[in-house]
Amino acid sequence: MQKQILRQMQKKLQASLTKVQDELANEIVEASAGGGAVKVQANGQQQIVSIKLDASVVDPENVDLLEDLILTATKEALEKSNDLAGKRMGALTGGLNIPGLPF
């Protein structure tokens, strides 16, 4: 009887995890650098989905600045994405750190 209850709980948790992961794939966070000259969007699964550059930062004489701005905005977008996923998964697991679960 206990094994059956555990299997049911596992199935429900797996279904909930799948639902949250699907929702996270559609949630977008945005970060910017250089006063908005570089904007990076990521989904809740830590995938970069968009990078927008203002023409003012595309200067062949100053490629280093552009690279730094892109890197900064990308790191921030991924941090926001990770925070979003952590909150969603934490709500699902009640804050428990369950080995093997993403995030």
VMD Tcl script that draws the C-alpha trace (Angstrom):
set ca {
  {0.00 0.00 0.00}
  {2.80 2.44 0.85}
  {4.58 1.76 -2.43}
  {1.39 2.54 -4.33}
  {0.95 5.82 -2.45}
  {4.58 6.76 -3.10}
  {4.21 5.99 -6.82}
  {1.09 8.16 -6.99}
  {2.89 11.00 -5.24}
  {5.85 10.60 -7.59}
  {3.57 10.73 -10.64}
  {1.84 13.86 -9.36}
  {5.16 15.55 -8.61}
  {6.52 14.61 -12.04}
  {3.40 15.99 -13.74}
  {3.69 19.19 -11.75}
  {7.38 19.50 -12.59}
  {6.68 19.04 -16.27}
  {3.96 21.69 -16.14}
  {6.23 24.20 -14.37}
  {9.09 23.53 -16.81}
  {6.74 24.10 -19.76}
  {5.53 27.35 -18.20}
  {9.12 28.47 -17.57}
  {9.94 27.93 -21.24}
  {7.36 30.62 -22.05}
  {8.31 33.12 -19.33}
  {10.71 35.85 -20.40}
  {12.98 38.01 -18.27}
  {14.99 40.94 -19.62}
  {18.20 42.60 -18.56}
  {20.03 45.55 -20.02}
  {23.40 47.26 -19.91}
  {24.72 50.60 -21.06}
  {21.56 52.44 -20.13}
  {19.46 50.10 -22.26}
  {21.79 50.11 -25.27}
  {22.10 46.32 -24.96}
  {19.04 44.24 -24.03}
  {19.08 40.50 -23.47}
  {16.05 38.30 -22.95}
  {16.11 34.80 -21.47}
  {13.35 32.33 -20.78}
  {12.79 30.59 -17.46}
  {14.89 27.65 -18.61}
  {18.07 29.75 -18.76}
  {18.05 30.00 -22.54}
  {18.92 33.29 -24.22}
  {16.10 34.06 -26.64}
  {16.92 37.58 -27.81}
  {19.71 40.17 -27.93}
  {18.96 43.72 -29.08}
  {21.66 46.32 -29.72}
  {21.21 50.03 -30.08}
  {23.11 51.26 -33.14}
  {25.03 53.70 -30.96}
  {27.04 50.89 -29.35}
  {28.06 49.26 -32.62}
  {31.38 51.00 -33.08}
  {34.14 49.08 -34.90}
  {36.65 51.21 -33.02}
  {35.34 50.08 -29.63}
  {34.41 46.40 -29.88}
  {35.61 45.78 -26.30}
  {32.86 48.00 -24.90}
  {30.17 46.19 -26.88}
  {31.47 42.81 -25.74}
  {31.42 43.94 -22.11}
  {27.88 45.28 -22.41}
  {26.63 42.06 -24.00}
  {28.35 39.95 -21.35}
  {26.95 42.07 -18.52}
  {23.38 41.98 -19.83}
  {23.59 38.25 -20.55}
  {24.82 37.42 -17.05}
  {22.05 39.51 -15.52}
  {19.37 37.90 -17.72}
  {20.54 34.42 -16.76}
  {20.57 35.36 -13.06}
  {17.00 36.65 -13.34}
  {15.98 33.50 -15.19}
  {17.57 31.31 -12.54}
  {15.82 33.26 -9.76}
  {12.48 32.89 -11.53}
  {12.96 29.15 -11.96}
  {14.06 28.77 -8.35}
  {10.95 30.54 -7.10}
  {8.65 28.42 -9.25}
  {10.34 25.16 -8.33}
  {10.56 26.20 -4.68}
  {6.82 26.81 -4.63}
  {6.28 23.36 -6.10}
  {8.54 21.52 -3.65}
  {7.69 23.63 -0.63}
  {11.25 24.89 -0.46}
  {12.73 21.43 -0.14}
  {16.01 20.83 -1.94}
  {15.29 17.55 -3.69}
  {18.35 15.91 -5.27}
  {18.01 15.35 -8.99}
  {15.53 18.14 -9.58}
  {16.60 21.01 -11.82}
  {17.31 24.36 -10.19}
}
mol new
graphics top color blue
foreach p $ca { graphics top sphere $p radius 0.5 }
foreach p [lrange $ca 0 end-1] q [lrange $ca 1 end] { graphics top cylinder $p $q radius 0.2 }
display resetview
